[in-house]
Amino acid sequence: QARRRPGVQGKTQEWPLWAFPQVLDAFFLGKGFAQALNERVGNAIADLLSELNKFDAERRYEARKFEEEVRERARTELIKSA
């Protein structure tokens, strides 16, 4: 978008957007902020999901080991009682 400025003989001329460096500075600062924030949030979510998957895998492993231990004890007791 451009801004209007008074011209010669009452006509208006357009100011190009680059004539307002503060606007461009603010735009690119906001864009850089959004990109950096998006990257950090994305990385944090990926890390969180990775940790959740790791926790779930460890929990399943421990449950399987516990089940194996219970079955082994049951089998041992069954053999002893025979």
mmCIF file of the N, C-alpha and C atoms, coordinates in Angstrom:
data_MODEL
# 
_entry.id   MODEL 
# 
loop_
_atom_site.group_PDB 
_atom_site.id 
_atom_site.type_symbol 
_atom_site.label_atom_id 
_atom_site.label_alt_id 
_atom_site.label_comp_id 
_atom_site.label_asym_id 
_atom_site.label_entity_id 
_atom_site.label_seq_id 
_atom_site.pdbx_PDB_ins_code 
_atom_site.Cartn_x 
_atom_site.Cartn_y 
_atom_site.Cartn_z 
_atom_site.occupancy 
_atom_site.B_iso_or_equiv 
_atom_site.pdbx_formal_charge 
_atom_site.auth_seq_id 
_atom_site.auth_comp_id 
_atom_site.auth_asym_id 
_atom_site.auth_atom_id 
_atom_site.pdbx_PDB_model_num 
ATOM 1   N N  . GLN A 1 1  ? 0.834  -1.185  0.000  1.00 0.00 ? 1  GLN A N  1 
ATOM 2   C CA . GLN A 1 1  ? 0.000  0.000   0.000  1.00 0.00 ? 1  GLN A CA 1 
ATOM 3   C C  . GLN A 1 1  ? 0.868  1.234   0.000  1.00 0.00 ? 1  GLN A C  1 
ATOM 4   N N  . ALA A 1 2  ? 0.325  2.293   -0.500 1.00 0.00 ? 2  ALA A N  1 
ATOM 5   C CA . ALA A 1 2  ? 1.063  3.547   -0.521 1.00 0.00 ? 2  ALA A CA 1 
ATOM 6   C C  . ALA A 1 2  ? 0.261  4.590   0.249  1.00 0.00 ? 2  ALA A C  1 
ATOM 7   N N  . ARG A 1 3  ? 0.943  5.627   0.678  1.00 0.00 ? 3  ARG A N  1 
ATOM 8   C CA . ARG A 1 3  ? 0.277  6.722   1.386  1.00 0.00 ? 3  ARG A CA 1 
ATOM 9   C C  . ARG A 1 3  ? 0.185  7.921   0.446  1.00 0.00 ? 3  ARG A C  1 
ATOM 10  N N  . ARG A 1 4  ? -0.846 8.694   0.630  1.00 0.00 ? 4  ARG A N  1 
ATOM 11  C CA . ARG A 1 4  ? -1.047 9.864   -0.223 1.00 0.00 ? 4  ARG A CA 1 
ATOM 12  C C  . ARG A 1 4  ? -0.303 11.072  0.340  1.00 0.00 ? 4  ARG A C  1 
ATOM 13  N N  . ARG A 1 5  ? 0.214  11.873  -0.561 1.00 0.00 ? 5  ARG A N  1 
ATOM 14  C CA . ARG A 1 5  ? 0.860  13.119  -0.171 1.00 0.00 ? 5  ARG A CA 1 
ATOM 15  C C  . ARG A 1 5  ? 0.373  14.228  -1.105 1.00 0.00 ? 5  ARG A C  1 
ATOM 16  N N  . PRO A 1 6  ? 0.371  15.426  -0.632 1.00 0.00 ? 6  PRO A N  1 
ATOM 17  C CA . PRO A 1 6  ? -0.074 16.518  -1.512 1.00 0.00 ? 6  PRO A CA 1 
ATOM 18  C C  . PRO A 1 6  ? 0.885  16.675  -2.682 1.00 0.00 ? 6  PRO A C  1 
ATOM 19  N N  . GLY A 1 7  ? 0.336  16.855  -3.834 1.00 0.00 ? 7  GLY A N  1 
ATOM 20  C CA . GLY A 1 7  ? 1.155  17.025  -5.029 1.00 0.00 ? 7  GLY A CA 1 
ATOM 21  C C  . GLY A 1 7  ? 1.062  18.438  -5.576 1.00 0.00 ? 7  GLY A C  1 
ATOM 22  N N  . VAL A 1 8  ? 1.523  18.586  -6.765 1.00 0.00 ? 8  VAL A N  1 
ATOM 23  C CA . VAL A 1 8  ? 1.518  19.884  -7.433 1.00 0.00 ? 8  VAL A CA 1 
ATOM 24  C C  . VAL A 1 8  ? 0.108  20.165  -7.935 1.00 0.00 ? 8  VAL A C  1 
ATOM 25  N N  . GLN A 1 9  ? -0.356 21.395  -7.796 1.00 0.00 ? 9  GLN A N  1 
ATOM 26  C CA . GLN A 1 9  ? -1.653 21.870  -8.289 1.00 0.00 ? 9  GLN A CA 1 
ATOM 27  C C  . GLN A 1 9  ? -2.817 21.062  -7.714 1.00 0.00 ? 9  GLN A C  1 
ATOM 28  N N  . GLY A 1 10 ? -2.731 20.723  -6.425 1.00 0.00 ? 10 GLY A N  1 
ATOM 29  C CA . GLY A 1 10 ? -3.844 20.075  -5.753 1.00 0.00 ? 10 GLY A CA 1 
ATOM 30  C C  . GLY A 1 10 ? -4.012 18.602  -6.039 1.00 0.00 ? 10 GLY A C  1 
ATOM 31  N N  . LYS A 1 11 ? -3.222 18.033  -6.923 1.00 0.00 ? 11 LYS A N  1 
ATOM 32  C CA . LYS A 1 11 ? -3.301 16.586  -7.191 1.00 0.00 ? 11 LYS A CA 1 
ATOM 33  C C  . LYS A 1 11 ? -2.548 15.850  -6.089 1.00 0.00 ? 11 LYS A C  1 
ATOM 34  N N  . THR A 1 12 ? -2.949 14.616  -5.862 1.00 0.00 ? 12 THR A N  1 
ATOM 35  C CA . THR A 1 12 ? -2.239 13.814  -4.865 1.00 0.00 ? 12 THR A CA 1 
ATOM 36  C C  . THR A 1 12 ? -1.348 12.805  -5.567 1.00 0.00 ? 12 THR A C  1 
ATOM 37  N N  . GLN A 1 13 ? -0.242 12.527  -4.938 1.00 0.00 ? 13 GLN A N  1 
ATOM 38  C CA . GLN A 1 13 ? 0.684  11.506  -5.435 1.00 0.00 ? 13 GLN A CA 1 
ATOM 39  C C  . GLN A 1 13 ? 0.791  10.418  -4.382 1.00 0.00 ? 13 GLN A C  1 
ATOM 40  N N  . GLU A 1 14 ? 1.179  9.265   -4.800 1.00 0.00 ? 14 GLU A N  1 
ATOM 41  C CA . GLU A 1 14 ? 1.333  8.134   -3.881 1.00 0.00 ? 14 GLU A CA 1 
ATOM 42  C C  . GLU A 1 14 ? 2.749  8.109   -3.325 1.00 0.00 ? 14 GLU A C  1 
ATOM 43  N N  . TRP A 1 15 ? 2.846  7.893   -2.000 1.00 0.00 ? 15 TRP A N  1 
ATOM 44  C CA . TRP A 1 15 ? 4.136  7.635   -1.371 1.00 0.00 ? 15 TRP A CA 1 
ATOM 45  C C  . TRP A 1 15 ? 4.377  6.143   -1.455 1.00 0.00 ? 15 TRP A C  1 
ATOM 46  N N  . PRO A 1 16 ? 5.498  5.700   -1.952 1.00 0.00 ? 16 PRO A N  1 
ATOM 47  C CA . PRO A 1 16 ? 5.770  4.253   -1.923 1.00 0.00 ? 16 PRO A CA 1 
ATOM 48  C C  . PRO A 1 16 ? 6.040  3.813   -0.482 1.00 0.00 ? 16 PRO A C  1 
ATOM 49  N N  . LEU A 1 17 ? 5.724  2.565   -0.225 1.00 0.00 ? 17 LEU A N  1 
ATOM 50  C CA . LEU A 1 17 ? 5.870  2.036   1.136  1.00 0.00 ? 17 LEU A CA 1 
ATOM 51  C C  . LEU A 1 17 ? 7.313  2.114   1.618  1.00 0.00 ? 17 LEU A C  1 
ATOM 52  N N  . TRP A 1 18 ? 8.279  1.965   0.706  1.00 0.00 ? 18 TRP A N  1 
ATOM 53  C CA . TRP A 1 18 ? 9.676  2.023   1.127  1.00 0.00 ? 18 TRP A CA 1 
ATOM 54  C C  . TRP A 1 18 ? 10.081 3.398   1.621  1.00 0.00 ? 18 TRP A C  1 
ATOM 55  N N  . ALA A 1 19 ? 9.221  4.396   1.425  1.00 0.00 ? 19 ALA A N  1 
ATOM 56  C CA . ALA A 1 19 ? 9.518  5.739   1.915  1.00 0.00 ? 19 ALA A CA 1 
ATOM 57  C C  . ALA A 1 19 ? 9.329  5.820   3.433  1.00 0.00 ? 19 ALA A C  1 
ATOM 58  N N  . PHE A 1 20 ? 8.803  4.753   4.046  1.00 0.00 ? 20 PHE A N  1 
ATOM 59  C CA . PHE A 1 20 ? 8.576  4.721   5.478  1.00 0.00 ? 20 PHE A CA 1 
ATOM 60  C C  . PHE A 1 20 ? 9.376  3.568   6.074  1.00 0.00 ? 20 PHE A C  1 
ATOM 61  N N  . PRO A 1 21 ? 10.663 3.794   6.340  1.00 0.00 ? 21 PRO A N  1 
ATOM 62  C CA . PRO A 1 21 ? 11.516 2.688   6.814  1.00 0.00 ? 21 PRO A CA 1 
ATOM 63  C C  . PRO A 1 21 ? 11.054 2.099   8.139  1.00 0.00 ? 21 PRO A C  1 
ATOM 64  N N  . GLN A 1 22 ? 10.378 2.877   8.988  1.00 0.00 ? 22 GLN A N  1 
ATOM 65  C CA . GLN A 1 22 ? 9.904  2.332   10.253 1.00 0.00 ? 22 GLN A CA 1 
ATOM 66  C C  . GLN A 1 22 ? 8.874  1.232   10.005 1.00 0.00 ? 22 GLN A C  1 
ATOM 67  N N  . VAL A 1 23 ? 8.057  1.418   8.981  1.00 0.00 ? 23 VAL A N  1 
ATOM 68  C CA . VAL A 1 23 ? 7.050  0.410   8.652  1.00 0.00 ? 23 VAL A CA 1 
ATOM 69  C C  . VAL A 1 23 ? 7.734  -0.871  8.196  1.00 0.00 ? 23 VAL A C  1 
ATOM 70  N N  . LEU A 1 24 ? 8.736  -0.726  7.337  1.00 0.00 ? 24 LEU A N  1 
ATOM 71  C CA . LEU A 1 24 ? 9.467  -1.901  6.863  1.00 0.00 ? 24 LEU A CA 1 
ATOM 72  C C  . LEU A 1 24 ? 10.229 -2.568  8.002  1.00 0.00 ? 24 LEU A C  1 
ATOM 73  N N  . ASP A 1 25 ? 10.842 -1.758  8.852  1.00 0.00 ? 25 ASP A N  1 
ATOM 74  C CA . ASP A 1 25 ? 11.554 -2.321  10.005 1.00 0.00 ? 25 ASP A CA 1 
ATOM 75  C C  . ASP A 1 25 ? 10.603 -3.119  10.885 1.00 0.00 ? 25 ASP A C  1 
ATOM 76  N N  . ALA A 1 26 ? 9.441  -2.549  11.167 1.00 0.00 ? 26 ALA A N  1 
ATOM 77  C CA . ALA A 1 26 ? 8.460  -3.233  12.012 1.00 0.00 ? 26 ALA A CA 1 
ATOM 78  C C  . ALA A 1 26 ? 7.974  -4.516  11.343 1.00 0.00 ? 26 ALA A C  1 
ATOM 79  N N  . PHE A 1 27 ? 7.738  -4.467  10.036 1.00 0.00 ? 27 PHE A N  1 
ATOM 80  C CA . PHE A 1 27 ? 7.270  -5.647  9.315  1.00 0.00 ? 27 PHE A CA 1 
ATOM 81  C C  . PHE A 1 27 ? 8.284  -6.776  9.403  1.00 0.00 ? 27 PHE A C  1 
ATOM 82  N N  . PHE A 1 28 ? 9.543  -6.466  9.078  1.00 0.00 ? 28 PHE A N  1 
ATOM 83  C CA . PHE A 1 28 ? 10.554 -7.517  9.065  1.00 0.00 ? 28 PHE A CA 1 
ATOM 84  C C  . PHE A 1 28 ? 10.914 -7.982  10.474 1.00 0.00 ? 28 PHE A C  1 
ATOM 85  N N  . LEU A 1 29 ? 10.836 -7.085  11.458 1.00 0.00 ? 29 LEU A N  1 
ATOM 86  C CA . LEU A 1 29 ? 11.041 -7.493  12.836 1.00 0.00 ? 29 LEU A CA 1 
ATOM 87  C C  . LEU A 1 29 ? 9.931  -8.458  13.257 1.00 0.00 ? 29 LEU A C  1 
ATOM 88  N N  . GLY A 1 30 ? 8.696  -8.124  12.928 1.00 0.00 ? 30 GLY A N  1 
ATOM 89  C CA . GLY A 1 30 ? 7.576  -9.012  13.238 1.00 0.00 ? 30 GLY A CA 1 
ATOM 90  C C  . GLY A 1 30 ? 7.680  -10.336 12.521 1.00 0.00 ? 30 GLY A C  1 
ATOM 91  N N  . LYS A 1 31 ? 8.092  -10.285 11.265 1.00 0.00 ? 31 LYS A N  1 
ATOM 92  C CA . LYS A 1 31 ? 8.242  -11.523 10.494 1.00 0.00 ? 31 LYS A CA 1 
ATOM 93  C C  . LYS A 1 31 ? 9.335  -12.403 11.098 1.00 0.00 ? 31 LYS A C  1 
ATOM 94  N N  . GLY A 1 32 ? 10.465 -11.796 11.441 1.00 0.00 ? 32 GLY A N  1 
ATOM 95  C CA . GLY A 1 32 ? 11.560 -12.553 12.059 1.00 0.00 ? 32 GLY A CA 1 
ATOM 96  C C  . GLY A 1 32 ? 11.154 -13.145 13.396 1.00 0.00 ? 32 GLY A C  1 
ATOM 97  N N  . PHE A 1 33 ? 10.416 -12.367 14.186 1.00 0.00 ? 33 PHE A N  1 
ATOM 98  C CA . PHE A 1 33 ? 9.926  -12.853 15.469 1.00 0.00 ? 33 PHE A CA 1 
ATOM 99  C C  . PHE A 1 33 ? 9.005  -14.047 15.275 1.00 0.00 ? 33 PHE A C  1 
ATOM 100 N N  . ALA A 1 34 ? 8.077  -13.931 14.343 1.00 0.00 ? 34 ALA A N  1 
ATOM 101 C CA . ALA A 1 34 ? 7.123  -15.018 14.092 1.00 0.00 ? 34 ALA A CA 1 
ATOM 102 C C  . ALA A 1 34 ? 7.830  -16.280 13.620 1.00 0.00 ? 34 ALA A C  1 
ATOM 103 N N  . GLN A 1 35 ? 8.817  -16.128 12.751 1.00 0.00 ? 35 GLN A N  1 
ATOM 104 C CA . GLN A 1 35 ? 9.546  -17.290 12.251 1.00 0.00 ? 35 GLN A CA 1 
ATOM 105 C C  . GLN A 1 35 ? 10.339 -17.964 13.369 1.00 0.00 ? 35 GLN A C  1 
ATOM 106 N N  . ALA A 1 36 ? 11.025 -17.168 14.184 1.00 0.00 ? 36 ALA A N  1 
ATOM 107 C CA . ALA A 1 36 ? 11.819 -17.730 15.280 1.00 0.00 ? 36 ALA A CA 1 
ATOM 108 C C  . ALA A 1 36 ? 10.917 -18.410 16.309 1.00 0.00 ? 36 ALA A C  1 
ATOM 109 N N  . LEU A 1 37 ? 9.809  -17.766 16.627 1.00 0.00 ? 37 LEU A N  1 
ATOM 110 C CA . LEU A 1 37 ? 8.873  -18.351 17.589 1.00 0.00 ? 37 LEU A CA 1 
ATOM 111 C C  . LEU A 1 37 ? 8.283  -19.640 17.043 1.00 0.00 ? 37 LEU A C  1 
ATOM 112 N N  . ASN A 1 38 ? 7.908  -19.632 15.778 1.00 0.00 ? 38 ASN A N  1 
ATOM 113 C CA . ASN A 1 38 ? 7.347  -20.831 15.143 1.00 0.00 ? 38 ASN A CA 1 
ATOM 114 C C  . ASN A 1 38 ? 8.350  -21.983 15.186 1.00 0.00 ? 38 ASN A C  1 
ATOM 115 N N  . GLU A 1 39 ? 9.601  -21.692 14.910 1.00 0.00 ? 39 GLU A N  1 
ATOM 116 C CA . GLU A 1 39 ? 10.638 -22.733 14.928 1.00 0.00 ? 39 GLU A CA 1 
ATOM 117 C C  . GLU A 1 39 ? 10.832 -23.285 16.345 1.00 0.00 ? 39 GLU A C  1 
ATOM 118 N N  . ARG A 1 40 ? 10.900 -22.391 17.323 1.00 0.00 ? 40 ARG A N  1 
ATOM 119 C CA . ARG A 1 40 ? 11.108 -22.848 18.704 1.00 0.00 ? 40 ARG A CA 1 
ATOM 120 C C  . ARG A 1 40 ? 9.922  -23.645 19.220 1.00 0.00 ? 40 ARG A C  1 
ATOM 121 N N  . VAL A 1 41 ? 8.725  -23.188 18.923 1.00 0.00 ? 41 VAL A N  1 
ATOM 122 C CA . VAL A 1 41 ? 7.529  -23.917 19.361 1.00 0.00 ? 41 VAL A CA 1 
ATOM 123 C C  . VAL A 1 41 ? 7.490  -25.280 18.674 1.00 0.00 ? 41 VAL A C  1 
ATOM 124 N N  . GLY A 1 42 ? 7.797  -25.302 17.380 1.00 0.00 ? 42 GLY A N  1 
ATOM 125 C CA . GLY A 1 42 ? 7.828  -26.572 16.653 1.00 0.00 ? 42 GLY A CA 1 
ATOM 126 C C  . GLY A 1 42 ? 8.832  -27.539 17.244 1.00 0.00 ? 42 GLY A C  1 
ATOM 127 N N  . ASN A 1 43 ? 10.012 -27.026 17.569 1.00 0.00 ? 43 ASN A N  1 
ATOM 128 C CA . ASN A 1 43 ? 11.043 -27.883 18.179 1.00 0.00 ? 43 ASN A CA 1 
ATOM 129 C C  . ASN A 1 43 ? 10.613 -28.371 19.558 1.00 0.00 ? 43 ASN A C  1 
ATOM 130 N N  . ALA A 1 44 ? 9.980  -27.493 20.332 1.00 0.00 ? 44 ALA A N  1 
ATOM 131 C CA . ALA A 1 44 ? 9.528  -27.888 21.667 1.00 0.00 ? 44 ALA A CA 1 
ATOM 132 C C  . ALA A 1 44 ? 8.460  -28.971 21.579 1.00 0.00 ? 44 ALA A C  1 
ATOM 133 N N  . ILE A 1 45 ? 7.551  -28.835 20.624 1.00 0.00 ? 45 ILE A N  1 
ATOM 134 C CA . ILE A 1 45 ? 6.502  -29.849 20.449 1.00 0.00 ? 45 ILE A CA 1 
ATOM 135 C C  . ILE A 1 45 ? 7.118  -31.169 20.002 1.00 0.00 ? 45 ILE A C  1 
ATOM 136 N N  . ALA A 1 46 ? 8.057  -31.106 19.078 1.00 0.00 ? 46 ALA A N  1 
ATOM 137 C CA . ALA A 1 46 ? 8.719  -32.331 18.604 1.00 0.00 ? 46 ALA A CA 1 
ATOM 138 C C  . ALA A 1 46 ? 9.466  -33.011 19.752 1.00 0.00 ? 46 ALA A C  1 
ATOM 139 N N  . ASP A 1 47 ? 10.155 -32.221 20.570 1.00 0.00 ? 47 ASP A N  1 
ATOM 140 C CA . ASP A 1 47 ? 10.869 -32.787 21.727 1.00 0.00 ? 47 ASP A CA 1 
ATOM 141 C C  . ASP A 1 47 ? 9.896  -33.424 22.713 1.00 0.00 ? 47 ASP A C  1 
ATOM 142 N N  . LEU A 1 48 ? 8.784  -32.747 22.954 1.00 0.00 ? 48 LEU A N  1 
ATOM 143 C CA . LEU A 1 48 ? 7.785  -33.277 23.879 1.00 0.00 ? 48 LEU A CA 1 
ATOM 144 C C  . LEU A 1 48 ? 7.212  -34.594 23.373 1.00 0.00 ? 48 LEU A C  1 
ATOM 145 N N  . LEU A 1 49 ? 6.866  -34.645 22.092 1.00 0.00 ? 49 LEU A N  1 
ATOM 146 C CA . LEU A 1 49 ? 6.325  -35.886 21.521 1.00 0.00 ? 49 LEU A CA 1 
ATOM 147 C C  . LEU A 1 49 ? 7.358  -37.004 21.565 1.00 0.00 ? 49 LEU A C  1 
ATOM 148 N N  . SER A 1 50 ? 8.608  -36.664 21.334 1.00 0.00 ? 50 SER A N  1 
ATOM 149 C CA . SER A 1 50 ? 9.673  -37.656 21.403 1.00 0.00 ? 50 SER A CA 1 
ATOM 150 C C  . SER A 1 50 ? 9.792  -38.224 22.810 1.00 0.00 ? 50 SER A C  1 
ATOM 151 N N  . GLU A 1 51 ? 9.753  -37.351 23.815 1.00 0.00 ? 51 GLU A N  1 
ATOM 152 C CA . GLU A 1 51 ? 9.844  -37.808 25.199 1.00 0.00 ? 51 GLU A CA 1 
ATOM 153 C C  . GLU A 1 51 ? 8.629  -38.655 25.579 1.00 0.00 ? 51 GLU A C  1 
ATOM 154 N N  . LEU A 1 52 ? 7.452  -38.268 25.113 1.00 0.00 ? 52 LEU A N  1 
ATOM 155 C CA . LEU A 1 52 ? 6.246  -39.060 25.403 1.00 0.00 ? 52 LEU A CA 1 
ATOM 156 C C  . LEU A 1 52 ? 6.343  -40.447 24.776 1.00 0.00 ? 52 LEU A C  1 
ATOM 157 N N  . ASN A 1 53 ? 6.827  -40.506 23.548 1.00 0.00 ? 53 ASN A N  1 
ATOM 158 C CA . ASN A 1 53 ? 6.998  -41.806 22.887 1.00 0.00 ? 53 ASN A CA 1 
ATOM 159 C C  . ASN A 1 53 ? 8.033  -42.657 23.611 1.00 0.00 ? 53 ASN A C  1 
ATOM 160 N N  . LYS A 1 54 ? 9.107  -42.029 24.054 1.00 0.00 ? 54 LYS A N  1 
ATOM 161 C CA . LYS A 1 54 ? 10.147 -42.743 24.792 1.00 0.00 ? 54 LYS A CA 1 
ATOM 162 C C  . LYS A 1 54 ? 9.580  -43.288 26.111 1.00 0.00 ? 54 LYS A C  1 
ATOM 163 N N  . PHE A 1 55 ? 8.834  -42.447 26.827 1.00 0.00 ? 55 PHE A N  1 
ATOM 164 C CA . PHE A 1 55 ? 8.216  -42.867 28.074 1.00 0.00 ? 55 PHE A CA 1 
ATOM 165 C C  . PHE A 1 55 ? 7.257  -44.033 27.834 1.00 0.00 ? 55 PHE A C  1 
ATOM 166 N N  . ASP A 1 56 ? 6.449  -43.936 26.789 1.00 0.00 ? 56 ASP A N  1 
ATOM 167 C CA . ASP A 1 56 ? 5.494  -45.000 26.478 1.00 0.00 ? 56 ASP A CA 1 
ATOM 168 C C  . ASP A 1 56 ? 6.222  -46.304 26.164 1.00 0.00 ? 56 ASP A C  1 
ATOM 169 N N  . ALA A 1 57 ? 7.300  -46.230 25.389 1.00 0.00 ? 57 ALA A N  1 
ATOM 170 C CA . ALA A 1 57 ? 8.069  -47.430 25.049 1.00 0.00 ? 57 ALA A CA 1 
ATOM 171 C C  . ALA A 1 57 ? 8.688  -48.054 26.305 1.00 0.00 ? 57 ALA A C  1 
ATOM 172 N N  . GLU A 1 58 ? 9.224  -47.208 27.184 1.00 0.00 ? 58 GLU A N  1 
ATOM 173 C CA . GLU A 1 58 ? 9.815  -47.727 28.424 1.00 0.00 ? 58 GLU A CA 1 
ATOM 174 C C  . GLU A 1 58 ? 8.742  -48.363 29.309 1.00 0.00 ? 58 GLU A C  1 
ATOM 175 N N  . ARG A 1 59 ? 7.593  -47.725 29.384 1.00 0.00 ? 59 ARG A N  1 
ATOM 176 C CA . ARG A 1 59 ? 6.495  -48.267 30.192 1.00 0.00 ? 59 ARG A CA 1 
ATOM 177 C C  . ARG A 1 59 ? 6.057  -49.624 29.653 1.00 0.00 ? 59 ARG A C  1 
ATOM 178 N N  . ARG A 1 60 ? 5.931  -49.741 28.343 1.00 0.00 ? 60 ARG A N  1 
ATOM 179 C CA . ARG A 1 60 ? 5.541  -51.019 27.730 1.00 0.00 ? 60 ARG A CA 1 
ATOM 180 C C  . ARG A 1 60 ? 6.603  -52.090 27.981 1.00 0.00 ? 60 ARG A C  1 
ATOM 181 N N  . TYR A 1 61 ? 7.871  -51.704 27.894 1.00 0.00 ? 61 TYR A N  1 
ATOM 182 C CA . TYR A 1 61 ? 8.970  -52.641 28.133 1.00 0.00 ? 61 TYR A CA 1 
ATOM 183 C C  . TYR A 1 61 ? 8.917  -53.152 29.577 1.00 0.00 ? 61 TYR A C  1 
ATOM 184 N N  . GLU A 1 62 ? 8.753  -52.233 30.525 1.00 0.00 ? 62 GLU A N  1 
ATOM 185 C CA . GLU A 1 62 ? 8.690  -52.627 31.936 1.00 0.00 ? 62 GLU A CA 1 
ATOM 186 C C  . GLU A 1 62 ? 7.475  -53.510 32.207 1.00 0.00 ? 62 GLU A C  1 
ATOM 187 N N  . ALA A 1 63 ? 6.353  -53.208 31.587 1.00 0.00 ? 63 ALA A N  1 
ATOM 188 C CA . ALA A 1 63 ? 5.146  -54.032 31.776 1.00 0.00 ? 63 ALA A CA 1 
ATOM 189 C C  . ALA A 1 63 ? 5.373  -55.432 31.211 1.00 0.00 ? 63 ALA A C  1 
ATOM 190 N N  . ARG A 1 64 ? 6.037  -55.517 30.056 1.00 0.00 ? 64 ARG A N  1 
ATOM 191 C CA . ARG A 1 64 ? 6.320  -56.819 29.455 1.00 0.00 ? 64 ARG A CA 1 
ATOM 192 C C  . ARG A 1 64 ? 7.283  -57.621 30.333 1.00 0.00 ? 64 ARG A C  1 
ATOM 193 N N  . LYS A 1 65 ? 8.321  -56.951 30.866 1.00 0.00 ? 65 LYS A N  1 
ATOM 194 C CA . LYS A 1 65 ? 9.268  -57.636 31.755 1.00 0.00 ? 65 LYS A CA 1 
ATOM 195 C C  . LYS A 1 65 ? 8.564  -58.118 33.024 1.00 0.00 ? 65 LYS A C  1 
ATOM 196 N N  . PHE A 1 66 ? 7.670  -57.312 33.578 1.00 0.00 ? 66 PHE A N  1 
ATOM 197 C CA . PHE A 1 66 ? 6.927  -57.700 34.770 1.00 0.00 ? 66 PHE A CA 1 
ATOM 198 C C  . PHE A 1 66 ? 6.039  -58.906 34.468 1.00 0.00 ? 66 PHE A C  1 
ATOM 199 N N  . GLU A 1 67 ? 5.382  -58.877 33.315 1.00 0.00 ? 67 GLU A N  1 
ATOM 200 C CA . GLU A 1 67 ? 4.526  -60.003 32.927 1.00 0.00 ? 67 GLU A CA 1 
ATOM 201 C C  . GLU A 1 67 ? 5.350  -61.284 32.787 1.00 0.00 ? 67 GLU A C  1 
ATOM 202 N N  . GLU A 1 68 ? 6.526  -61.164 32.177 1.00 0.00 ? 68 GLU A N  1 
ATOM 203 C CA . GLU A 1 68 ? 7.395  -62.334 32.032 1.00 0.00 ? 68 GLU A CA 1 
ATOM 204 C C  . GLU A 1 68 ? 7.816  -62.869 33.406 1.00 0.00 ? 68 GLU A C  1 
ATOM 205 N N  . GLU A 1 69 ? 8.124  -61.965 34.324 1.00 0.00 ? 69 GLU A N  1 
ATOM 206 C CA . GLU A 1 69 ? 8.525  -62.387 35.668 1.00 0.00 ? 69 GLU A CA 1 
ATOM 207 C C  . GLU A 1 69 ? 7.378  -63.109 36.376 1.00 0.00 ? 69 GLU A C  1 
ATOM 208 N N  . VAL A 1 70 ? 6.174  -62.578 36.261 1.00 0.00 ? 70 VAL A N  1 
ATOM 209 C CA . VAL A 1 70 ? 5.011  -63.208 36.896 1.00 0.00 ? 70 VAL A CA 1 
ATOM 210 C C  . VAL A 1 70 ? 4.784  -64.592 36.305 1.00 0.00 ? 70 VAL A C  1 
ATOM 211 N N  . ARG A 1 71 ? 4.866  -64.705 34.971 1.00 0.00 ? 71 ARG A N  1 
ATOM 212 C CA . ARG A 1 71 ? 4.661  -66.008 34.328 1.00 0.00 ? 71 ARG A CA 1 
ATOM 213 C C  . ARG A 1 71 ? 5.741  -67.004 34.741 1.00 0.00 ? 71 ARG A C  1 
ATOM 214 N N  . GLU A 1 72 ? 6.977  -66.544 34.831 1.00 0.00 ? 72 GLU A N  1 
ATOM 215 C CA . GLU A 1 72 ? 8.079  -67.420 35.240 1.00 0.00 ? 72 GLU A CA 1 
ATOM 216 C C  . GLU A 1 72 ? 7.863  -67.912 36.676 1.00 0.00 ? 72 GLU A C  1 
ATOM 217 N N  . ARG A 1 73 ? 7.444  -67.028 37.564 1.00 0.00 ? 73 ARG A N  1 
ATOM 218 C CA . ARG A 1 73 ? 7.184  -67.446 38.949 1.00 0.00 ? 73 ARG A CA 1 
ATOM 219 C C  . ARG A 1 73 ? 6.026  -68.435 39.013 1.00 0.00 ? 73 ARG A C  1 
ATOM 220 N N  . ALA A 1 74 ? 4.994  -68.167 38.221 1.00 0.00 ? 74 ALA A N  1 
ATOM 221 C CA . ALA A 1 74 ? 3.843  -69.076 38.207 1.00 0.00 ? 74 ALA A CA 1 
ATOM 222 C C  . ALA A 1 74 ? 4.255  -70.441 37.689 1.00 0.00 ? 74 ALA A C  1 
ATOM 223 N N  . ARG A 1 75 ? 5.083  -70.455 36.643 1.00 0.00 ? 75 ARG A N  1 
ATOM 224 C CA . ARG A 1 75 ? 5.547  -71.728 36.077 1.00 0.00 ? 75 ARG A CA 1 
ATOM 225 C C  . ARG A 1 75 ? 6.409  -72.467 37.096 1.00 0.00 ? 75 ARG A C  1 
ATOM 226 N N  . THR A 1 76 ? 7.278  -71.726 37.787 1.00 0.00 ? 76 THR A N  1 
ATOM 227 C CA . THR A 1 76 ? 8.139  -72.348 38.811 1.00 0.00 ? 76 THR A CA 1 
ATOM 228 C C  . THR A 1 76 ? 7.290  -72.967 39.931 1.00 0.00 ? 76 THR A C  1 
ATOM 229 N N  . GLU A 1 77 ? 6.299  -72.242 40.391 1.00 0.00 ? 77 GLU A N  1 
ATOM 230 C CA . GLU A 1 77 ? 5.433  -72.766 41.447 1.00 0.00 ? 77 GLU A CA 1 
ATOM 231 C C  . GLU A 1 77 ? 4.623  -73.966 40.977 1.00 0.00 ? 77 GLU A C  1 
ATOM 232 N N  . LEU A 1 78 ? 4.209  -73.936 39.714 1.00 0.00 ? 78 LEU A N  1 
ATOM 233 C CA . LEU A 1 78 ? 3.475  -75.065 39.139 1.00 0.00 ? 78 LEU A CA 1 
ATOM 234 C C  . LEU A 1 78 ? 4.350  -76.299 39.108 1.00 0.00 ? 78 LEU A C  1 
ATOM 235 N N  . ILE A 1 79 ? 5.624  -76.146 38.717 1.00 0.00 ? 79 ILE A N  1 
ATOM 236 C CA . ILE A 1 79 ? 6.544  -77.273 38.656 1.00 0.00 ? 79 ILE A CA 1 
ATOM 237 C C  . ILE A 1 79 ? 6.807  -77.823 40.065 1.00 0.00 ? 79 ILE A C  1 
ATOM 238 N N  . LYS A 1 80 ? 6.988  -76.911 41.024 1.00 0.00 ? 80 LYS A N  1 
ATOM 239 C CA . LYS A 1 80 ? 7.233  -77.339 42.417 1.00 0.00 ? 80 LYS A CA 1 
ATOM 240 C C  . LYS A 1 80 ? 6.056  -78.124 42.980 1.00 0.00 ? 80 LYS A C  1 
ATOM 241 N N  . SER A 1 81 ? 4.859  -77.734 42.624 1.00 0.00 ? 81 SER A N  1 
ATOM 242 C CA . SER A 1 81 ? 3.669  -78.391 43.191 1.00 0.00 ? 81 SER A CA 1 
ATOM 243 C C  . SER A 1 81 ? 3.348  -79.711 42.498 1.00 0.00 ? 81 SER A C  1 
ATOM 244 N N  . ALA A 1 82 ? 3.983  -79.991 41.383 1.00 0.00 ? 82 ALA A N  1 
ATOM 245 C CA . ALA A 1 82 ? 3.665  -81.230 40.657 1.00 0.00 ? 82 ALA A CA 1 
ATOM 246 C C  . ALA A 1 82 ? 4.290  -82.455 41.238 1.00 0.00 ? 82 ALA A C  1 
# 
